[in-house]
């Protein structure tokens, strides 16, 4: 048993282990030529598994008979765009199997997955997990059993629920015996039950939602919260110009009133990208702030941002945020509030060089 070095290129380590195992079992190997032919160049694409210990207590143990390497007490595994973090990992280079246990976190460019047990084969792209939570933006899954094929971009989740709310207790969710996500484009389930909070409201023999967006579309999210009562958040999105998309938010709250506002995004290779958002609501029940001061009922917020590339590696950014009170974002845009509880306005110019950058604020 030895301490896990700060960085291990496992293909090299496991190849060495394989050679030792062969020698120990009396398996003969061909000796290399005395003067091997020179290679013109190294391969351009070399896929390598990288494994790092998370702390000074991390350990590595090799089983030469089984061809398996065990990593314990905190480990991170990286392959291409994949990153896996767990308390312990069993790795087999011969089969490509990676078995992770204990506070497992898996992520790549398409998904994020957490659970206590995960089996993943980096050669075939197959993965299987238990007691999991996963995100396939803009949807989130949580359930007992998960099976996926990363190469085919398909996955199934058993005894699971699906929601668009990235919170611990979602206001809207769909529960089913099994969900199937296909090619990152759609999710479907049979005998699905729709919940508002913890209350079942609909039972559907077949449920399907697509991830792709149409030229013009509605997005509707019903729900219930004690501070809102029953509510319906909706927005209509449509192309305004070739490089400009527009949307209109129309939110109905039984206890708070009606919230409305435009949402406009633009992108132009010459003039840059930006977004403008405005939201207004006459709040029927604004309540009080944390200092027991009443909050005004006329509530609004303005968000404007724009970034343009002036020349190579030189960019300018302008962000303007204005709100009627410090708590309007907390009350009606909770996910934004958790990311930035005190949004600021600023202007920035950034010049980037190969080894350093310079910012003006």
C-alpha positions in Angstrom: 0.0 0.0 0.0 1.4 3.4 -0.9 0.4 7.0 -0.9 -1.3 8.2 -4.1 1.1 10.6 -5.9 -0.3 14.1 -6.7 -0.8 13.1 -10.4 -1.0 9.7 -12.0 -1.2 8.9 -15.7 -3.0 5.6 -15.3 -2.3 4.2 -18.7 1.4 4.3 -17.9 0.9 3.0 -14.4 -1.4 0.2 -15.4 0.8 -0.9 -18.4 3.7 -1.2 -15.9 1.5 -3.3 -13.6 0.4 -5.5 -16.5 4.1 -6.2 -17.4 4.9 -7.1 -13.8 1.8 -9.4 -13.6 2.9 -11.2 -16.7 6.4 -11.7 -15.4 5.0 -13.0 -12.0 2.7 -15.5 -13.7 5.5 -16.8 -16.0 3.9 -15.5 -19.2 6.6 -14.8 -21.8 6.7 -11.5 -23.7 8.6 -10.6 -26.8 11.6 -8.5 -26.0 11.8 -5.1 -27.8 14.1 -4.8 -30.8 17.6 -3.5 -30.1 17.1 -0.6 -32.4 13.4 0.2 -32.6 12.4 2.3 -35.6 12.1 6.0 -34.9 8.7 7.5 -34.9 8.2 10.6 -37.0 5.8 12.2 -34.6 3.7 11.5 -31.5 0.0 10.6 -32.1 -2.1 13.7 -32.2 -5.0 12.4 -30.1 -4.0 10.3 -27.1 -6.8 9.5 -24.7 -5.4 9.2 -21.2 -7.1 8.6 -17.8 -5.7 11.0 -15.2 -6.2 10.2 -11.5 -5.4 12.5 -8.6 -5.6 12.2 -4.9 -7.8 14.7 -3.1 -5.6 14.9 0.0 -2.4 13.6 1.5 -4.2 10.6 2.9 -5.3 9.2 -0.5 -4.0 5.7 -1.2 -3.4 3.4 -4.2 -3.4 -0.4 -4.0 -2.8 -2.6 -7.1 -4.1 -6.2 -7.4 -1.8 -7.7 -10.0 -3.8 -11.0 -10.1 -7.1 -9.2 -10.9 -5.7 -6.4 -12.9 -7.5 -3.8 -10.8 -6.2 -0.7 -9.1 -8.0 0.6 -6.0 -7.9 4.2 -5.0 -9.1 5.2 -1.5 -9.7 8.2 0.8 -10.6 10.7 -1.9 -9.9 10.6 -5.6 -10.7 12.5 -8.8 -10.7 10.8 -12.2 -10.6 12.7 -15.5 -11.0 11.5 -19.1 -11.6 13.8 -22.0 -14.4 16.2 -20.7 -15.4 13.8 -17.9 -14.6 14.4 -14.2 -15.5 11.9 -11.5 -15.0 12.5 -7.8 -15.5 9.8 -5.1 -14.3 8.5 -1.8 -13.0 5.4 -3.4 -12.6 4.0 -6.9 -11.8 0.6 -8.4 -10.3 0.9 -11.9 -9.6 -1.7 -14.6 -7.7 -0.6 -17.7 -8.4 -3.9 -19.4 -12.2 -3.6 -19.3 -12.4 0.2 -18.9 -14.6 -0.2 -15.8 -14.6 2.5 -13.1 -16.6 1.6 -10.0 -17.0 4.6 -7.6 -18.4 4.7 -4.1 -19.1 7.3 -1.5 -20.2 10.9 -2.3 -19.9 10.3 -6.1 -20.0 13.3 -8.4 -19.8 12.9 -12.1 -20.0 15.6 -14.8 -19.3 16.2 -18.4 -20.4 18.9 -20.9 -23.9 17.5 -21.1 -24.8 16.3 -17.6 -24.1 16.4 -13.9 -24.7 13.4 -11.7 -24.4 12.8 -7.9 -25.0 9.7 -5.9 -23.4 7.1 -3.6 -22.6 4.4 -6.2 -21.7 4.6 -9.8 -20.4 2.1 -12.4 -18.9 3.7 -15.5 -17.0 2.3 -18.5 -15.0 4.9 -20.2 -14.4 2.7 -23.3 -18.1 1.9 -24.0 -19.7 5.0 -22.4 -22.1 2.9 -20.3 -22.9 4.0 -16.8 -25.2 2.7 -14.0 -25.9 4.3 -10.7 -28.2 4.1 -7.6 -29.9 6.7 -5.4 -29.0 9.6 -7.6 -29.7 13.1 -8.7 -28.9 14.3 -12.2 -29.2 17.4 -14.3 -29.9 17.5 -18.0 -30.4 21.2 -18.4 -33.1 22.5 -18.3 -34.4 19.3 -16.6 -33.4 17.6 -13.4 -33.9 13.9 -12.4 -33.7 12.1 -9.1 -34.5 8.5 -8.4 -33.4 5.0 -7.3 -31.8 3.6 -10.4 -30.0 5.1 -13.4 -28.8 3.5 -16.6 -27.1 5.6 -19.4 -25.2 5.3 -22.6 -23.1 8.5 -23.1 -22.2 7.6 -26.7 -25.8 7.1 -27.7 -26.9 10.0 -25.5 -29.8 7.9 -24.0 -30.6 7.2 -20.4 -33.3 5.7 -18.2 -34.3 6.5 -14.6 -36.4 4.2 -12.5 -38.6 5.2 -9.6 -37.7 8.8 -10.3 -39.2 12.3 -10.6 -38.4 15.0 -13.1 -38.6 18.8 -12.6 -37.5 22.1 -14.0 -36.9 23.6 -10.5 -33.2 23.3 -9.4 -34.2 23.3 -5.7 -34.4 20.7 -3.0 -38.2 20.9 -2.8 -39.5 21.7 -6.3 -42.9 23.3 -6.6 -43.6 21.3 -9.9 -42.5 17.8 -10.7 -43.5 14.7 -12.6 -43.1 11.3 -11.0 -43.0 8.0 -13.0 -41.9 4.4 -12.7 -39.4 5.0 -15.5 -38.2 8.0 -17.5 -36.3 7.7 -20.8 -34.2 10.6 -22.1 -33.3 10.3 -25.8 -30.3 11.9 -27.5 -30.6 15.0 -25.3 -33.7 16.0 -27.2 -36.7 14.6 -25.4 -37.9 12.9 -22.2 -40.8 10.5 -22.0 -42.6 8.4 -19.4 -45.6 6.1 -19.0 -48.2 6.4 -16.2 -46.8 9.7 -15.0 -48.2 11.7 -12.1 -47.8 15.5 -12.0 -47.3 17.1 -8.6 -47.8 20.6 -7.4 -45.7 20.7 -4.3 -46.5 17.4 -2.6 -50.0 17.2 -4.0 -50.8 15.0 -7.1 -53.0 16.8 -9.5 -52.8 14.9 -12.8 -52.2 11.3 -13.9 -51.1 10.9 -17.5 -50.9 7.5 -19.3 -48.1 9.0 -21.5 -45.9 12.0 -20.9 -43.4 13.5 -23.3 -41.4 16.8 -23.4 -38.9 18.0 -26.0 -35.8 19.9 -25.2 -35.5 21.6 -28.6 -36.9 25.1 -29.1 -39.1 26.1 -31.9 -39.0 29.5 -33.7 -41.8 30.7 -31.5 -42.9 28.9 -28.4 -44.6 29.2 -25.0 -43.0 28.1 -21.7 -45.4 27.4 -18.9 -44.6 26.4 -15.3 -47.5 25.9 -12.8 -46.9 25.6 -9.1 -47.8 26.3 -5.5 -45.9 28.1 -2.7 -47.2 29.4 0.6 -46.0 32.9 -0.2 -47.6 32.9 -3.7 -50.5 30.5 -3.4 -51.2 28.7 -6.7 -49.3 30.4 -9.5 -48.6 30.1 -13.2 -45.4 31.4 -14.7 -45.4 31.7 -18.4 -43.4 33.3 -21.2 -43.8 33.6 -24.9 -40.6 33.6 -27.0 -40.2 34.6 -30.7 -37.6 35.9 -33.2 -37.7 39.7 -33.4 -34.9 40.1 -36.0 -32.4 37.8 -37.6 -30.0 38.2 -34.7 -32.5 39.1 -32.0 -34.8 37.0 -29.9 -37.6 38.5 -27.8 -39.8 37.2 -25.0 -42.6 38.4 -22.8 -43.1 37.1 -19.2 -46.6 36.9 -17.9 -46.8 35.5 -14.4 -50.0 35.0 -12.4 -49.8 34.8 -8.6 -53.0 34.2 -6.6 -51.7 36.1 -3.5 -49.3 38.5 -5.1 -50.8 39.7 -8.4 -49.6 39.8 -12.1 -46.0 40.2 -13.1 -45.1 41.2 -16.7 -42.0 42.3 -18.6 -40.0 41.9 -21.8 -36.9 39.8 -22.3 -34.7 40.6 -25.4 -31.4 39.0 -26.5 -29.2 40.0 -29.4 -26.0 38.7 -31.0 -24.0 40.3 -33.8 -20.4 39.4 -34.9 -19.5 43.1 -35.2 -21.6 44.8 -32.5 -21.4 42.1 -29.9 -24.0 40.3 -27.7 -26.3 41.5 -25.0 -29.6 41.1 -23.1 -32.3 43.5 -21.8 -34.8 42.3 -19.2 -37.5 44.3 -17.4 -40.1 43.0 -14.9 -42.9 44.8 -13.1 -45.5 43.6 -10.6 -48.0 45.5 -8.3 -47.4 43.3 -5.3 -50.6 42.6 -3.3 -48.6 41.3 -0.4 -45.1 42.6 -0.4 -44.6 41.8 3.3 -41.6 43.3 5.3 -37.9 43.3 4.9 -35.6 41.6 7.4 -35.5 44.8 9.5 -39.4 44.9 9.8 -39.7 47.8 7.4 -42.6 47.6 4.9 -41.7 46.9 1.2 -43.4 49.1 -1.3 -46.0 47.4 -3.5 -44.8 48.9 -6.8 -41.9 46.6 -7.6 -39.7 46.3 -10.6 -36.2 45.4 -11.8 -34.1 46.2 -14.9 -31.2 44.2 -16.2 -29.1 45.3 -19.1 -25.8 43.8 -20.3 -23.7 44.1 -23.5 -20.3 42.8 -24.5 -18.3 43.7 -27.6 -14.9 42.6 -28.9 -13.1 45.8 -30.0 -10.1 43.9 -31.4 -8.4 40.6 -30.8 -8.2 39.9 -27.1 -9.7 43.3 -26.2 -13.3 43.3 -24.9 -15.6 45.8 -23.4 -18.5 44.9 -21.1 -21.3 47.0 -19.7 -23.8 45.7 -17.0 -26.6 47.8 -15.5 -28.9 46.5 -12.8 -31.6 48.5 -11.1 -34.3 47.4 -8.8 -37.1 49.1 -6.8 -36.0 47.3 -3.6 -33.2 44.9 -2.6 -35.7 42.0 -2.2 -37.6 41.9 -5.5 -35.1 39.4 -7.0 -35.3 37.3 -3.8 -39.1 37.2 -4.0 -39.6 36.5 -7.7 -36.3 35.2 -9.1 -35.0 33.0 -6.3 -32.4 31.1 -8.4 -30.9 34.4 -9.5 -30.8 35.6 -5.9 -28.9 32.6 -4.7 -26.3 33.1 -7.5 -25.9 36.8 -6.8 -27.7 38.3 -3.8 -26.3 41.8 -4.4 -26.2 42.4 -8.2 -24.0 45.4 -9.2 -23.7 47.7 -12.2 -20.3 48.1 -13.8 -18.3 48.8 -17.0 -15.2 46.9 -17.8 -12.5 46.8 -20.5 -10.3 43.7 -20.6 -7.0 43.3 -22.6 -5.7 39.7 -22.6 -2.2 38.6 -23.4 -0.7 35.1 -23.5 0.6 35.2 -19.9 -1.5 37.9 -18.2 -4.4 40.2 -18.6 -5.3 43.8 -17.7 -8.8 45.0 -16.5 -10.2 48.5 -16.2 -13.3 48.9 -14.1 
